[in-house]
Amino acid sequence: MLEIGRTLAVAAALLMVISFAIWSSWLRGPLLQRLDGLRASNVAPAALAIKLLTVAFGVSLVAALFAIIGRIVP
């Protein structure tokens, strides 16, 4: 159980790093030119980063549950 928890924790950490990388590249990315002359950002990378961060939170929650169960039940 503890090994599964550690593996899931590493997976959650990787998902968080990937989410941060996508989000930071979105901040530096070019703005889209709208038809009325104003500039608007492309929200697709930000939406993907939010989804990955939500998945990472769920995976870390499961990892924490496995770690707790692994400590209680030897």
SULDA-V240649 format. One record per helix or strand of 2 or more residues. SS is the DSSP state (A for helix, B for strand). FROM is the first residue (numbers start at 1). TO is the last residue. If there is no record, write none. Layout:
BEGIN
ss from to
SS FROM TO
SS FROM TO
END
This chain:
BEGIN
ss from to
A 2 28
B 32 33
B 39 40
A 44 72
END
